[in-house]
Amino acid sequence: MPDQVYKVVELVGSSEESISKAIDRAIAKAALTVRHLGWFEVVQVRGHIEDGKVAHDDRAYAAAIALASEYAGKADAVARGEELQAEGKAATQR
């Protein structure tokens, strides 16, 4: 890993199907607003139990993950602000 600084965000994704799907959902959601995602680490896995078995409902699987994005500092924040401002102007012109 090169000499870089990363910002770490922790999210919890859930799925009725699998832990893998719970992880995928958390990453997909983060990717909508977090730039330069680089890696993730599963920090906790949970499941819902009913009658001695894994319950297959909306609480069946949850995975807490730590996502790391490359931290570029103020210059990146300014660039993102300008990008959002341009998107806002384009939207109002439609």
Secondary structure in CASP SS format (residue, H / E / C, confidence):
PFRMAT SS
TARGET T0000
AUTHOR 0000-0000-0000
METHOD secondary structure of the structure
MODEL  1
M C 1.00
P C 1.00
D C 1.00
Q C 1.00
V C 1.00
Y E 1.00
K E 1.00
V E 1.00
V E 1.00
E E 1.00
L E 1.00
V E 1.00
G E 1.00
S E 1.00
S E 1.00
E C 1.00
E C 1.00
S C 1.00
I H 1.00
S H 1.00
K H 1.00
A H 1.00
I H 1.00
D H 1.00
R H 1.00
A H 1.00
I H 1.00
A H 1.00
K H 1.00
A H 1.00
A H 1.00
L C 1.00
T C 1.00
V C 1.00
R C 1.00
H C 1.00
L E 1.00
G E 1.00
W E 1.00
F E 1.00
E E 1.00
V E 1.00
V E 1.00
Q E 1.00
V E 1.00
R E 1.00
G E 1.00
H C 1.00
I E 1.00
E E 1.00
D C 1.00
G C 1.00
K E 1.00
V E 1.00
A C 1.00
H C 1.00
D C 1.00
D C 1.00
R C 1.00
A C 1.00
Y E 1.00
A E 1.00
A E 1.00
A E 1.00
I E 1.00
A E 1.00
L E 1.00
A E 1.00
S E 1.00
E E 1.00
Y C 1.00
A C 1.00
G C 1.00
K H 1.00
A H 1.00
D H 1.00
A H 1.00
V H 1.00
A H 1.00
R H 1.00
G H 1.00
E H 1.00
E H 1.00
L H 1.00
Q H 1.00
A H 1.00
E H 1.00
G H 1.00
K H 1.00
A H 1.00
A H 1.00
T H 1.00
Q H 1.00
R C 1.00
END
